[in-house]
């Protein structure tokens, strides 16, 4: 008899014959029913990736733990297993610009994301009223060169206290330090207002305008200690011409920013992303 709970596994490791059969065979032998499965092989690296959704039997309550143990022991694969649709605590980090902030919160309020938002952190007070209007606790943590370490420590304390599993920099205009990433394994998604790796750093729309490009873009990526260099998750572009000024680029770019960060957050929450070699495999 099948149960109502569904599980999703993400696996990656060195490729060899029989992996698909091994994983699907385990699920079948334990009475489970595969709902969806997809896999990919990186021919240059010889790495195998797979995403499997399945419904275990109601009398196998430890299927999540048992599958992870089997996959690790039998194949030495890196594996994570989560319940499908399980709610994930997500912290939003913001500064002054509100377009990505509002877009993400409204998607969350409409039920688009399997998530909770236990708090919002900002280095400015500008978005406090909006955050509290949504009923989300708002924490103002100012950041200066002298207080940066203290501010990051406070952010991590809040994250740990609320069991946060993902942080989203919704135009949070601060660079997280090496120490921050060394102290936590919580993934951080950032949105950068350019088509990376072009125009990294500050004022990318101004850089693009000066360069006379015909395409501008936005990029959602996992943040790392190296500025704007983490694994890319989603990108979008828009065509521009010589008639567009910097303000036009900013306006068009903000629409792109909302698209890429919302898509990146969705894929992460649905357990569709695998990271390797500073790249991502996304089972969409």
C-alpha positions, 0 to 999 in steps of 0.5 A: 500500500502506498502512502501519501508522502512523496520523497525526492532524492538528488544524487551525484557522483562518478558515473558507472554502468547500472546506477539508474537500475540500482536506484530504481531497483531499490525503490521497487524492491521496497514497494515504492512507486516512482513518480518522476525520474531524470538524469544527466551525465557530464561527459567531460567530468564523467559525473552522473546526476539524478533526481528521483521523485517517488512515493514509498509505502505507508509501512516504510516510514524510514524510507528517506533515511534508508534510501540515503544510507543505501545510495551512499554505501552502495554507490558512494554518491552524494545524496540528499532526500527530502519530502516533496513539498516540505516547507523550508524556512527562508530568510530574506536579506534586503537593503533599500530597493524593494522590487525583488522583495515584494515579488518574492513575498507576494509569490510566497503569500499566494502559496507559490513557494513551499516555504516560511519566512521567519524574518527579514534582515536589512541594513536599512530601515527603509523596508520595515513598514512594508515587511511588517505590513506583510506580517513578517518580523523585521530586523535592522542590522546596520553594517559598517566596516567597523561592525561588519563582523558583528552584523554577520554574527547577528544574522547567523544567530537569527538564522540558527535560532529559526532553523533557516535552510536558505537565505535570499539576498533580494538586492541586499547590497552587502558583500558577505565575508569569507568568515561568514561562509566558513561559519555556515553551510546554509546556501545563499541565493543572490541576484546580480543585475547583469548577465554574469560574468560580464559587469560584475561588481557595482553599477553594472547597468552603468557599465553596460551603457558605457560599453554600448552592449545590445543585450543586458541581463540579470543573474541569480546565483549561489553566493560565495566568498568570491564576489559575483562568482558563485554557481549560476542558477538562472539568467535572463536577457533583454535587447536594448539599443542606442536609444536606451539610457541608463534609467531605461536599462535599470527599469528593464533590468529590474523586471529581469531581476525579479524573474531570475531570482523567483525562478532560482528560489523556486528551483531550490525549494523544489530540490531541483538543483545540484552543484558541482565544479562551480556549476549547476545541474537543474532538473526543470 
